Amino acid sequence: MPKDPAPAVLSRLAVRSLGVFRGRDAAALGVARKQLTQLCASGIIERLHPDVYRMTAVAPSHEQHVRAALL
């Protein structure tokens, strides 16, 4: 069975937290750190804090930034 693409894995991970997620949680689901770097470079995700990212498809909001800070 093929592995899901990294953006799909990250979308499912970030859905409950307004589009933000921790890199370590992504890695636990099989997304390599190198993939996170590549996704940042392509603009699919954005690094907000050390090991905290946001899906750029989700509109930024104050609540999202608070959640990111709490992660």
HTML snippet that shows the backbone in 3Dmol.js (N, CA, C, O; Angstrom):
<script src="https://3Dmol.org/build/3Dmol-min.js"></script>
<div id="view" style="width:600px;height:400px;position:relative"></div>
<script>
const pdb = `
ATOM      1  N   MET A   1       0.851  -1.194   0.000  1.00  0.00           N
ATOM      2  CA  MET A   1       0.000   0.000   0.000  1.00  0.00           C
ATOM      3  C   MET A   1       0.888   1.246   0.000  1.00  0.00           C
ATOM      4  O   MET A   1       1.795   1.351   0.825  1.00  0.00           O
ATOM      5  N   PRO A   2       0.640   2.195  -0.916  1.00  0.00           N
ATOM      6  CA  PRO A   2       1.493   3.378  -0.993  1.00  0.00           C
ATOM      7  C   PRO A   2       1.332   4.290   0.218  1.00  0.00           C
ATOM      8  O   PRO A   2       0.251   4.426   0.790  1.00  0.00           O
ATOM      9  N   LYS A   3       2.440   4.903   0.580  1.00  0.00           N
ATOM     10  CA  LYS A   3       2.448   5.872   1.675  1.00  0.00           C
ATOM     11  C   LYS A   3       1.769   7.162   1.210  1.00  0.00           C
ATOM     12  O   LYS A   3       1.930   7.572   0.061  1.00  0.00           O
ATOM     13  N   ASP A   4       1.019   7.793   2.095  1.00  0.00           N
ATOM     14  CA  ASP A   4       0.357   9.059   1.752  1.00  0.00           C
ATOM     15  C   ASP A   4       1.402  10.148   1.530  1.00  0.00           C
ATOM     16  O   ASP A   4       2.443  10.150   2.185  1.00  0.00           O
ATOM     17  N   PRO A   5       1.131  11.074   0.609  1.00  0.00           N
ATOM     18  CA  PRO A   5       2.053  12.203   0.405  1.00  0.00           C
ATOM     19  C   PRO A   5       2.149  13.057   1.674  1.00  0.00           C
ATOM     20  O   PRO A   5       1.184  13.180   2.428  1.00  0.00           O
ATOM     21  N   ALA A   6       3.316  13.637   1.894  1.00  0.00           N
ATOM     22  CA  ALA A   6       3.554  14.440   3.095  1.00  0.00           C
ATOM     23  C   ALA A   6       2.507  15.531   3.298  1.00  0.00           C
ATOM     24  O   ALA A   6       2.037  15.689   4.425  1.00  0.00           O
ATOM     25  N   PRO A   7       2.110  16.300   2.268  1.00  0.00           N
ATOM     26  CA  PRO A   7       1.095  17.339   2.512  1.00  0.00           C
ATOM     27  C   PRO A   7      -0.231  16.771   3.035  1.00  0.00           C
ATOM     28  O   PRO A   7      -0.904  17.417   3.837  1.00  0.00           O
ATOM     29  N   ALA A   8      -0.603  15.581   2.588  1.00  0.00           N
ATOM     30  CA  ALA A   8      -1.843  14.965   3.076  1.00  0.00           C
ATOM     31  C   ALA A   8      -1.707  14.582   4.546  1.00  0.00           C
ATOM     32  O   ALA A   8      -2.630  14.783   5.335  1.00  0.00           O
ATOM     33  N   VAL A   9      -0.564  14.036   4.906  1.00  0.00           N
ATOM     34  CA  VAL A   9      -0.312  13.665   6.313  1.00  0.00           C
ATOM     35  C   VAL A   9      -0.353  14.913   7.183  1.00  0.00           C
ATOM     36  O   VAL A   9      -0.966  14.911   8.250  1.00  0.00           O
ATOM     37  N   LEU A  10       0.297  15.974   6.731  1.00  0.00           N
ATOM     38  CA  LEU A  10       0.340  17.213   7.509  1.00  0.00           C
ATOM     39  C   LEU A  10      -1.027  17.874   7.604  1.00  0.00           C
ATOM     40  O   LEU A  10      -1.359  18.457   8.636  1.00  0.00           O
ATOM     41  N   SER A  11      -1.811  17.793   6.564  1.00  0.00           N
ATOM     42  CA  SER A  11      -3.167  18.354   6.607  1.00  0.00           C
ATOM     43  C   SER A  11      -4.003  17.666   7.672  1.00  0.00           C
ATOM     44  O   SER A  11      -4.712  18.323   8.434  1.00  0.00           O
ATOM     45  N   ARG A  12      -3.919  16.354   7.724  1.00  0.00           N
ATOM     46  CA  ARG A  12      -4.673  15.615   8.759  1.00  0.00           C
ATOM     47  C   ARG A  12      -4.157  15.946  10.153  1.00  0.00           C
ATOM     48  O   ARG A  12      -4.935  16.060  11.100  1.00  0.00           O
ATOM     49  N   LEU A  13      -2.841  16.100  10.274  1.00  0.00           N
ATOM     50  CA  LEU A  13      -2.246  16.425  11.571  1.00  0.00           C
ATOM     51  C   LEU A  13      -2.685  17.802  12.061  1.00  0.00           C
ATOM     52  O   LEU A  13      -2.956  17.987  13.248  1.00  0.00           O
ATOM     53  N   ALA A  14      -2.755  18.762  11.149  1.00  0.00           N
ATOM     54  CA  ALA A  14      -3.015  20.152  11.519  1.00  0.00           C
ATOM     55  C   ALA A  14      -4.487  20.525  11.588  1.00  0.00           C
ATOM     56  O   ALA A  14      -4.819  21.631  12.016  1.00  0.00           O
ATOM     57  N   VAL A  15      -5.368  19.638  11.181  1.00  0.00           N
ATOM     58  CA  VAL A  15      -6.785  19.994  11.071  1.00  0.00           C
ATOM     59  C   VAL A  15      -7.402  20.400  12.419  1.00  0.00           C
ATOM     60  O   VAL A  15      -8.273  21.269  12.456  1.00  0.00           O
ATOM     61  N   ARG A  16      -6.975  19.800  13.494  1.00  0.00           N
ATOM     62  CA  ARG A  16      -7.584  20.110  14.805  1.00  0.00           C
ATOM     63  C   ARG A  16      -6.951  21.308  15.503  1.00  0.00           C
ATOM     64  O   ARG A  16      -7.423  21.748  16.551  1.00  0.00           O
ATOM     65  N   SER A  17      -5.880  21.829  14.912  1.00  0.00           N
ATOM     66  CA  SER A  17      -5.179  22.934  15.571  1.00  0.00           C
ATOM     67  C   SER A  17      -5.058  24.158  14.657  1.00  0.00           C
ATOM     68  O   SER A  17      -4.056  24.873  14.686  1.00  0.00           O
ATOM     69  N   LEU A  18      -6.083  24.383  13.859  1.00  0.00           N
ATOM     70  CA  LEU A  18      -6.168  25.573  13.002  1.00  0.00           C
ATOM     71  C   LEU A  18      -4.997  25.686  12.030  1.00  0.00           C
ATOM     72  O   LEU A  18      -4.590  26.791  11.670  1.00  0.00           O
ATOM     73  N   GLY A  19      -4.457  24.545  11.606  1.00  0.00           N
ATOM     74  CA  GLY A  19      -3.418  24.558  10.583  1.00  0.00           C
ATOM     75  C   GLY A  19      -1.995  24.561  11.089  1.00  0.00           C
ATOM     76  O   GLY A  19      -1.065  24.638  10.285  1.00  0.00           O
ATOM     77  N   VAL A  20      -1.789  24.480  12.394  1.00  0.00           N
ATOM     78  CA  VAL A  20      -0.424  24.453  12.926  1.00  0.00           C
ATOM     79  C   VAL A  20      -0.105  23.063  13.476  1.00  0.00           C
ATOM     80  O   VAL A  20      -1.000  22.317  13.874  1.00  0.00           O
ATOM     81  N   PHE A  21       1.176  22.731  13.490  1.00  0.00           N
ATOM     82  CA  PHE A  21       1.602  21.418  13.974  1.00  0.00           C
ATOM     83  C   PHE A  21       3.071  21.468  14.383  1.00  0.00           C
ATOM     84  O   PHE A  21       3.806  22.379  14.001  1.00  0.00           O
ATOM     85  N   ARG A  22       3.484  20.476  15.163  1.00  0.00           N
ATOM     86  CA  ARG A  22       4.880  20.348  15.573  1.00  0.00           C
ATOM     87  C   ARG A  22       5.612  19.426  14.606  1.00  0.00           C
ATOM     88  O   ARG A  22       5.052  18.443  14.120  1.00  0.00           O
ATOM     89  N   GLY A  23       6.847  19.751  14.340  1.00  0.00           N
ATOM     90  CA  GLY A  23       7.667  18.927  13.474  1.00  0.00           C
ATOM     91  C   GLY A  23       7.853  17.526  14.021  1.00  0.00           C
ATOM     92  O   GLY A  23       7.875  16.561  13.258  1.00  0.00           O
ATOM     93  N   ARG A  24       7.987  17.402  15.337  1.00  0.00           N
ATOM     94  CA  ARG A  24       8.185  16.070  15.921  1.00  0.00           C
ATOM     95  C   ARG A  24       6.951  15.196  15.739  1.00  0.00           C
ATOM     96  O   ARG A  24       7.072  13.981  15.587  1.00  0.00           O
ATOM     97  N   ASP A  25       5.767  15.800  15.751  1.00  0.00           N
ATOM     98  CA  ASP A  25       4.545  15.028  15.511  1.00  0.00           C
ATOM     99  C   ASP A  25       4.475  14.585  14.055  1.00  0.00           C
ATOM    100  O   ASP A  25       4.024  13.478  13.759  1.00  0.00           O
ATOM    101  N   ALA A  26       4.920  15.446  13.148  1.00  0.00           N
ATOM    102  CA  ALA A  26       4.962  15.084  11.731  1.00  0.00           C
ATOM    103  C   ALA A  26       5.957  13.943  11.517  1.00  0.00           C
ATOM    104  O   ALA A  26       5.678  13.001  10.776  1.00  0.00           O
ATOM    105  N   ALA A  27       7.108  14.030  12.163  1.00  0.00           N
ATOM    106  CA  ALA A  27       8.124  12.984  12.035  1.00  0.00           C
ATOM    107  C   ALA A  27       7.608  11.653  12.569  1.00  0.00           C
ATOM    108  O   ALA A  27       7.910  10.601  12.007  1.00  0.00           O
ATOM    109  N   ALA A  28       6.839  11.692  13.638  1.00  0.00           N
ATOM    110  CA  ALA A  28       6.273  10.461  14.201  1.00  0.00           C
ATOM    111  C   ALA A  28       5.291   9.802  13.234  1.00  0.00           C
ATOM    112  O   ALA A  28       5.058   8.596  13.312  1.00  0.00           O
ATOM    113  N   LEU A  29       4.719  10.584  12.330  1.00  0.00           N
ATOM    114  CA  LEU A  29       3.789  10.052  11.336  1.00  0.00           C
ATOM    115  C   LEU A  29       4.484   9.692  10.019  1.00  0.00           C
ATOM    116  O   LEU A  29       3.829   9.319   9.045  1.00  0.00           O
ATOM    117  N   GLY A  30       5.806   9.808   9.999  1.00  0.00           N
ATOM    118  CA  GLY A  30       6.559   9.388   8.821  1.00  0.00           C
ATOM    119  C   GLY A  30       6.996  10.487   7.875  1.00  0.00           C
ATOM    120  O   GLY A  30       7.524  10.197   6.802  1.00  0.00           O
ATOM    121  N   VAL A  31       6.790  11.741   8.246  1.00  0.00           N
ATOM    122  CA  VAL A  31       7.242  12.855   7.403  1.00  0.00           C
ATOM    123  C   VAL A  31       8.668  13.196   7.830  1.00  0.00           C
ATOM    124  O   VAL A  31       8.903  13.576   8.976  1.00  0.00           O
ATOM    125  N   ALA A  32       9.611  13.060   6.909  1.00  0.00           N
ATOM    126  CA  ALA A  32      11.023  13.308   7.213  1.00  0.00           C
ATOM    127  C   ALA A  32      11.282  14.801   7.392  1.00  0.00           C
ATOM    128  O   ALA A  32      10.599  15.640   6.803  1.00  0.00           O
ATOM    129  N   ARG A  33      12.276  15.115   8.213  1.00  0.00           N
ATOM    130  CA  ARG A  33      12.656  16.522   8.420  1.00  0.00           C
ATOM    131  C   ARG A  33      13.038  17.186   7.098  1.00  0.00           C
ATOM    132  O   ARG A  33      12.749  18.362   6.879  1.00  0.00           O
ATOM    133  N   LYS A  34      13.683  16.430   6.230  1.00  0.00           N
ATOM    134  CA  LYS A  34      14.055  16.962   4.915  1.00  0.00           C
ATOM    135  C   LYS A  34      12.805  17.341   4.118  1.00  0.00           C
ATOM    136  O   LYS A  34      12.814  18.324   3.377  1.00  0.00           O
ATOM    137  N   GLN A  35      11.733  16.564   4.270  1.00  0.00           N
ATOM    138  CA  GLN A  35      10.486  16.900   3.582  1.00  0.00           C
ATOM    139  C   GLN A  35       9.903  18.204   4.121  1.00  0.00           C
ATOM    140  O   GLN A  35       9.377  19.009   3.352  1.00  0.00           O
ATOM    141  N   LEU A  36       9.990  18.420   5.425  1.00  0.00           N
ATOM    142  CA  LEU A  36       9.501  19.673   6.011  1.00  0.00           C
ATOM    143  C   LEU A  36      10.270  20.857   5.425  1.00  0.00           C
ATOM    144  O   LEU A  36       9.685  21.888   5.095  1.00  0.00           O
ATOM    145  N   THR A  37      11.591  20.695   5.302  1.00  0.00           N
ATOM    146  CA  THR A  37      12.417  21.754   4.722  1.00  0.00           C
ATOM    147  C   THR A  37      12.005  22.033   3.281  1.00  0.00           C
ATOM    148  O   THR A  37      11.905  23.190   2.873  1.00  0.00           O
ATOM    149  N   GLN A  38      11.767  20.977   2.516  1.00  0.00           N
ATOM    150  CA  GLN A  38      11.357  21.142   1.119  1.00  0.00           C
ATOM    151  C   GLN A  38       9.976  21.791   1.008  1.00  0.00           C
ATOM    152  O   GLN A  38       9.748  22.626   0.133  1.00  0.00           O
ATOM    153  N   LEU A  39       9.060  21.406   1.894  1.00  0.00           N
ATOM    154  CA  LEU A  39       7.720  21.988   1.872  1.00  0.00           C
ATOM    155  C   LEU A  39       7.746  23.463   2.265  1.00  0.00           C
ATOM    156  O   LEU A  39       6.954  24.258   1.759  1.00  0.00           O
ATOM    157  N   CYS A  40       8.655  23.826   3.164  1.00  0.00           N
ATOM    158  CA  CYS A  40       8.833  25.246   3.510  1.00  0.00           C
ATOM    159  C   CYS A  40       9.358  26.017   2.300  1.00  0.00           C
ATOM    160  O   CYS A  40       8.877  27.106   1.988  1.00  0.00           O
ATOM    161  N   ALA A  41      10.340  25.443   1.631  1.00  0.00           N
ATOM    162  CA  ALA A  41      10.937  26.107   0.465  1.00  0.00           C
ATOM    163  C   ALA A  41       9.921  26.290  -0.662  1.00  0.00           C
ATOM    164  O   ALA A  41       9.991  27.261  -1.415  1.00  0.00           O
ATOM    165  N   SER A  42       8.981  25.357  -0.773  1.00  0.00           N
ATOM    166  CA  SER A  42       7.979  25.462  -1.840  1.00  0.00           C
ATOM    167  C   SER A  42       6.751  26.260  -1.419  1.00  0.00           C
ATOM    168  O   SER A  42       5.850  26.480  -2.228  1.00  0.00           O
ATOM    169  N   GLY A  43       6.707  26.695  -0.162  1.00  0.00           N
ATOM    170  CA  GLY A  43       5.606  27.549   0.299  1.00  0.00           C
ATOM    171  C   GLY A  43       4.360  26.807   0.749  1.00  0.00           C
ATOM    172  O   GLY A  43       3.324  27.434   0.972  1.00  0.00           O
ATOM    173  N   ILE A  44       4.429  25.500   0.886  1.00  0.00           N
ATOM    174  CA  ILE A  44       3.264  24.728   1.329  1.00  0.00           C
ATOM    175  C   ILE A  44       3.071  24.853   2.833  1.00  0.00           C
ATOM    176  O   ILE A  44       1.943  24.887   3.327  1.00  0.00           O
ATOM    177  N   ILE A  45       4.192  24.921   3.557  1.00  0.00           N
ATOM    178  CA  ILE A  45       4.134  25.164   4.998  1.00  0.00           C
ATOM    179  C   ILE A  45       5.063  26.322   5.322  1.00  0.00           C
ATOM    180  O   ILE A  45       5.911  26.703   4.514  1.00  0.00           O
ATOM    181  N   GLU A  46       4.893  26.873   6.512  1.00  0.00           N
ATOM    182  CA  GLU A  46       5.706  27.993   6.969  1.00  0.00           C
ATOM    183  C   GLU A  46       6.165  27.695   8.389  1.00  0.00           C
ATOM    184  O   GLU A  46       5.373  27.242   9.215  1.00  0.00           O
ATOM    185  N   ARG A  47       7.427  27.945   8.675  1.00  0.00           N
ATOM    186  CA  ARG A  47       7.942  27.747  10.032  1.00  0.00           C
ATOM    187  C   ARG A  47       7.628  28.994  10.849  1.00  0.00           C
ATOM    188  O   ARG A  47       8.017  30.102  10.477  1.00  0.00           O
ATOM    189  N   LEU A  48       6.924  28.810  11.961  1.00  0.00           N
ATOM    190  CA  LEU A  48       6.552  29.944  12.814  1.00  0.00           C
ATOM    191  C   LEU A  48       7.475  30.084  14.014  1.00  0.00           C
ATOM    192  O   LEU A  48       7.849  31.194  14.392  1.00  0.00           O
ATOM    193  N   HIS A  49       7.837  28.970  14.605  1.00  0.00           N
ATOM    194  CA  HIS A  49       8.700  28.905  15.790  1.00  0.00           C
ATOM    195  C   HIS A  49       9.582  27.670  15.635  1.00  0.00           C
ATOM    196  O   HIS A  49       9.343  26.858  14.741  1.00  0.00           O
ATOM    197  N   PRO A  50      10.596  27.511  16.485  1.00  0.00           N
ATOM    198  CA  PRO A  50      11.390  26.280  16.399  1.00  0.00           C
ATOM    199  C   PRO A  50      10.483  25.049  16.491  1.00  0.00           C
ATOM    200  O   PRO A  50       9.757  24.875  17.470  1.00  0.00           O
ATOM    201  N   ASP A  51      10.533  24.212  15.478  1.00  0.00           N
ATOM    202  CA  ASP A  51       9.775  22.958  15.368  1.00  0.00           C
ATOM    203  C   ASP A  51       8.260  23.152  15.328  1.00  0.00           C
ATOM    204  O   ASP A  51       7.515  22.210  15.601  1.00  0.00           O
ATOM    205  N   VAL A  52       7.799  24.339  14.998  1.00  0.00           N
ATOM    206  CA  VAL A  52       6.357  24.607  14.860  1.00  0.00           C
ATOM    207  C   VAL A  52       6.116  25.204  13.469  1.00  0.00           C
ATOM    208  O   VAL A  52       6.773  26.159  13.055  1.00  0.00           O
ATOM    209  N   TYR A  53       5.158  24.610  12.772  1.00  0.00           N
ATOM    210  CA  TYR A  53       4.868  24.983  11.390  1.00  0.00           C
ATOM    211  C   TYR A  53       3.381  25.261  11.218  1.00  0.00           C
ATOM    212  O   TYR A  53       2.557  24.880  12.049  1.00  0.00           O
ATOM    213  N   ARG A  54       3.063  25.933  10.116  1.00  0.00           N
ATOM    214  CA  ARG A  54       1.665  26.162   9.774  1.00  0.00           C
ATOM    215  C   ARG A  54       1.447  25.852   8.301  1.00  0.00           C
ATOM    216  O   ARG A  54       2.315  26.100   7.464  1.00  0.00           O
ATOM    217  N   MET A  55       0.286  25.310   8.002  1.00  0.00           N
ATOM    218  CA  MET A  55      -0.113  25.064   6.620  1.00  0.00           C
ATOM    219  C   MET A  55      -0.489  26.416   6.019  1.00  0.00           C
ATOM    220  O   MET A  55      -1.339  27.118   6.565  1.00  0.00           O
ATOM    221  N   THR A  56       0.131  26.784   4.909  1.00  0.00           N
ATOM    222  CA  THR A  56      -0.132  28.103   4.331  1.00  0.00           C
ATOM    223  C   THR A  56      -1.501  28.186   3.662  1.00  0.00           C
ATOM    224  O   THR A  56      -1.982  29.282   3.374  1.00  0.00           O
ATOM    225  N   ALA A  57      -2.130  27.045   3.413  1.00  0.00           N
ATOM    226  CA  ALA A  57      -3.475  27.050   2.823  1.00  0.00           C
ATOM    227  C   ALA A  57      -4.523  27.521   3.823  1.00  0.00           C
ATOM    228  O   ALA A  57      -5.635  27.879   3.435  1.00  0.00           O
ATOM    229  N   VAL A  58      -4.177  27.522   5.100  1.00  0.00           N
ATOM    230  CA  VAL A  58      -5.097  27.969   6.145  1.00  0.00           C
ATOM    231  C   VAL A  58      -4.822  29.447   6.412  1.00  0.00           C
ATOM    232  O   VAL A  58      -3.684  29.841   6.662  1.00  0.00           O
ATOM    233  N   ALA A  59      -5.862  30.244   6.358  1.00  0.00           N
ATOM    234  CA  ALA A  59      -5.698  31.683   6.591  1.00  0.00           C
ATOM    235  C   ALA A  59      -5.148  31.947   7.986  1.00  0.00           C
ATOM    236  O   ALA A  59      -5.647  31.388   8.962  1.00  0.00           O
ATOM    237  N   PRO A  60      -4.124  32.795   8.090  1.00  0.00           N
ATOM    238  CA  PRO A  60      -3.582  33.104   9.421  1.00  0.00           C
ATOM    239  C   PRO A  60      -4.609  33.852  10.262  1.00  0.00           C
ATOM    240  O   PRO A  60      -5.400  34.645   9.751  1.00  0.00           O
ATOM    241  N   SER A  61      -4.576  33.580  11.558  1.00  0.00           N
ATOM    242  CA  SER A  61      -5.483  34.262  12.483  1.00  0.00           C
ATOM    243  C   SER A  61      -4.780  34.439  13.823  1.00  0.00           C
ATOM    244  O   SER A  61      -3.745  33.826  14.086  1.00  0.00           O
ATOM    245  N   HIS A  62      -5.355  35.275  14.650  1.00  0.00           N
ATOM    246  CA  HIS A  62      -4.797  35.484  15.978  1.00  0.00           C
ATOM    247  C   HIS A  62      -4.821  34.172  16.770  1.00  0.00           C
ATOM    248  O   HIS A  62      -3.837  33.816  17.418  1.00  0.00           O
ATOM    249  N   GLU A  63      -5.932  33.467  16.715  1.00  0.00           N
ATOM    250  CA  GLU A  63      -6.047  32.209  17.456  1.00  0.00           C
ATOM    251  C   GLU A  63      -5.017  31.183  16.966  1.00  0.00           C
ATOM    252  O   GLU A  63      -4.462  30.426  17.762  1.00  0.00           O
ATOM    253  N   GLN A  64      -4.769  31.164  15.665  1.00  0.00           N
ATOM    254  CA  GLN A  64      -3.780  30.237  15.120  1.00  0.00           C
ATOM    255  C   GLN A  64      -2.392  30.562  15.686  1.00  0.00           C
ATOM    256  O   GLN A  64      -1.642  29.656  16.048  1.00  0.00           O
ATOM    257  N   HIS A  65      -2.057  31.833  15.760  1.00  0.00           N
ATOM    258  CA  HIS A  65      -0.763  32.227  16.293  1.00  0.00           C
ATOM    259  C   HIS A  65      -0.639  31.888  17.778  1.00  0.00           C
ATOM    260  O   HIS A  65       0.438  31.513  18.240  1.00  0.00           O
ATOM    261  N   VAL A  66      -1.717  32.016  18.513  1.00  0.00           N
ATOM    262  CA  VAL A  66      -1.711  31.624  19.930  1.00  0.00           C
ATOM    263  C   VAL A  66      -1.472  30.124  20.059  1.00  0.00           C
ATOM    264  O   VAL A  66      -0.658  29.689  20.873  1.00  0.00           O
ATOM    265  N   ARG A  67      -2.181  29.336  19.256  1.00  0.00           N
ATOM    266  CA  ARG A  67      -1.986  27.875  19.285  1.00  0.00           C
ATOM    267  C   ARG A  67      -0.552  27.509  18.930  1.00  0.00           C
ATOM    268  O   ARG A  67       0.038  26.627  19.554  1.00  0.00           O
ATOM    269  N   ALA A  68       0.001  28.173  17.944  1.00  0.00           N
ATOM    270  CA  ALA A  68       1.391  27.908  17.543  1.00  0.00           C
ATOM    271  C   ALA A  68       2.337  28.217  18.694  1.00  0.00           C
ATOM    272  O   ALA A  68       3.265  27.451  18.953  1.00  0.00           O
ATOM    273  N   ALA A  69       2.118  29.318  19.380  1.00  0.00           N
ATOM    274  CA  ALA A  69       2.971  29.673  20.507  1.00  0.00           C
ATOM    275  C   ALA A  69       2.865  28.649  21.626  1.00  0.00           C
ATOM    276  O   ALA A  69       3.852  28.362  22.303  1.00  0.00           O
ATOM    277  N   LEU A  70       1.690  28.106  21.820  1.00  0.00           N
ATOM    278  CA  LEU A  70       1.492  27.110  22.878  1.00  0.00           C
ATOM    279  C   LEU A  70       2.149  25.764  22.544  1.00  0.00           C
ATOM    280  O   LEU A  70       2.509  25.004  23.443  1.00  0.00           O
ATOM    281  N   LEU A  71       2.301  25.479  21.252  1.00  0.00           N
ATOM    282  CA  LEU A  71       2.960  24.238  20.870  1.00  0.00           C
ATOM    283  C   LEU A  71       4.444  24.311  21.180  1.00  0.00           C
ATOM    284  O   LEU A  71       5.175  23.354  20.927  1.00  0.00           O
TER     285      LEU A  71
END
`;
const viewer = $3Dmol.createViewer("view");
viewer.addModel(pdb, "pdb");
viewer.setStyle({}, {cartoon: {color: "spectrum"}});
viewer.zoomTo();
viewer.render();
</script>
